[in-house]
Amino acid sequence: MMKLYRDENNDPRAEAEGELALLAAYLESDVQDDKEAAIELLQFLERKKGERIGNAYCITFTDKAVVIEGLHSELRAEFDRNIFFQAVEAWIVFVG
């Protein structure tokens, strides 16, 4: 479960525990308040392949999973495509 909220500067924030924490951090740092960028992620997911390099993370789409890796750290997590889809879809609705 991911908690989505706006901070005192009205910036979008996401909080989660466990491996979802990396997905939450990715949405905050690399997608931010950019609805179009989030929609592009769903398009990559639909094509089932591709890679995007953002501010802090590299995201790779495969047939079976979505992998997020830190560019400046050893952080890495693999997500089921459906979980990733649900998180990005919620982010799109949230940032409106």
Kinemage of the C-alpha trace (Angstrom):
@kinemage 1
@onewidth
@group {chain A} dominant
@subgroup {mainchain}
@vectorlist {calphas} color= white
{ca met a 1} P 0.000 0.000 0.000
{ca met a 2} L 1.292 3.426 -0.922
{ca lys a 3} L 0.317 6.661 0.813
{ca leu a 4} L 0.077 9.601 -1.612
{ca tyr a 5} L -0.031 13.175 -0.317
{ca arg a 6} L 1.212 16.700 -0.949
{ca asp a 7} L 3.829 18.265 1.301
{ca glu a 8} L 3.923 21.831 2.636
{ca asn a 9} L 5.256 23.037 -0.747
{ca asn a 10} L 2.414 21.240 -2.550
{ca asp a 11} L 4.869 18.750 -4.092
{ca pro a 12} L 3.522 15.223 -4.613
{ca arg a 13} L 4.891 12.645 -2.193
{ca ala a 14} L 4.576 8.887 -1.856
{ca glu a 15} L 5.345 6.688 1.136
{ca ala a 16} L 5.457 2.913 1.289
{ca glu a 17} L 7.189 0.132 3.177
{ca gly a 18} L 9.357 -2.716 1.984
{ca glu a 19} L 10.160 -2.969 -1.703
{ca leu a 20} L 7.311 -0.598 -2.553
{ca ala a 21} L 9.385 2.144 -0.894
{ca leu a 22} L 11.653 2.155 -3.957
{ca leu a 23} L 8.660 2.495 -6.268
{ca ala a 24} L 7.372 5.387 -4.133
{ca ala a 25} L 10.788 7.074 -4.260
{ca tyr a 26} L 10.888 6.601 -8.035
{ca leu a 27} L 7.513 8.280 -8.502
{ca glu a 28} L 8.588 11.211 -6.319
{ca ser a 29} L 11.999 11.834 -7.859
{ca asp a 30} L 11.665 10.811 -11.491
{ca val a 31} L 7.980 11.273 -12.336
{ca gln a 32} L 7.163 14.113 -9.931
{ca asp a 33} L 4.128 16.215 -10.850
{ca asp a 34} L 4.387 15.290 -14.547
{ca lys a 35} L 1.212 13.472 -15.565
{ca glu a 36} L 2.498 13.037 -19.135
{ca ala a 37} L 5.644 11.279 -17.878
{ca ala a 38} L 3.462 8.894 -15.883
{ca ile a 39} L 1.311 8.182 -18.935
{ca glu a 40} L 4.492 7.436 -20.923
{ca leu a 41} L 5.405 4.834 -18.298
{ca leu a 42} L 2.122 3.046 -18.939
{ca gln a 43} L 2.876 3.131 -22.665
{ca phe a 44} L 6.283 1.504 -22.032
{ca leu a 45} L 4.511 -1.085 -19.910
{ca glu a 46} L 2.069 -1.805 -22.733
{ca arg a 47} L 4.944 -2.354 -25.202
{ca lys a 48} L 6.534 -4.751 -22.693
{ca lys a 49} L 10.040 -3.512 -23.297
{ca gly a 50} L 12.213 -0.471 -22.992
{ca glu a 51} L 14.293 1.519 -20.574
{ca arg a 52} L 14.079 5.014 -19.135
{ca ile a 53} L 16.767 6.853 -17.238
{ca gly a 54} L 15.569 9.594 -14.929
{ca asn a 55} L 16.929 11.831 -12.194
{ca ala a 56} L 17.794 9.114 -9.716
{ca tyr a 57} L 16.691 5.790 -11.193
{ca cys a 58} L 16.828 3.615 -14.276
{ca ile a 59} L 13.659 1.693 -15.015
{ca thr a 60} L 13.603 -1.344 -17.296
{ca phe a 61} L 10.472 -2.965 -18.698
{ca thr a 62} L 10.498 -6.662 -19.576
{ca asp a 63} L 7.811 -9.154 -20.565
{ca lys a 64} L 7.329 -10.221 -16.960
{ca ala a 65} L 8.461 -7.419 -14.687
{ca val a 66} L 9.506 -3.837 -14.161
{ca val a 67} L 12.949 -3.296 -12.625
{ca ile a 68} L 13.919 -0.073 -10.856
{ca glu a 69} L 17.612 0.529 -10.122
{ca gly a 70} L 19.246 3.453 -8.365
{ca leu a 71} L 21.649 5.472 -10.495
{ca his a 72} L 23.572 6.713 -7.462
{ca ser a 73} L 23.062 3.745 -5.148
{ca glu a 74} L 22.885 -0.033 -5.109
{ca leu a 75} L 19.114 0.026 -4.687
{ca arg a 76} L 17.262 -2.382 -6.959
{ca ala a 77} L 13.792 -3.897 -6.944
{ca glu a 78} L 11.728 -5.926 -9.372
{ca phe a 79} L 7.976 -5.415 -9.512
{ca asp a 80} L 5.151 -7.408 -10.977
{ca arg a 81} L 3.816 -5.522 -13.989
{ca asn a 82} L 0.326 -5.324 -12.469
{ca ile a 83} L 1.597 -3.787 -9.217
{ca phe a 84} L 3.577 -1.216 -11.185
{ca phe a 85} L 0.537 -0.424 -13.347
{ca gln a 86} L -1.676 0.108 -10.296
{ca ala a 87} L 0.877 2.385 -8.612
{ca val a 88} L 1.398 4.550 -11.701
{ca glu a 89} L -2.327 4.702 -12.379
{ca ala a 90} L -2.930 5.891 -8.801
{ca trp a 91} L -0.139 8.472 -9.230
{ca ile a 92} L -1.771 9.815 -12.420
{ca val a 93} L -5.101 10.244 -10.644
{ca phe a 94} L -3.339 11.814 -7.652
{ca val a 95} L -1.318 14.429 -9.563
{ca gly a 96} L -4.356 15.071 -11.762
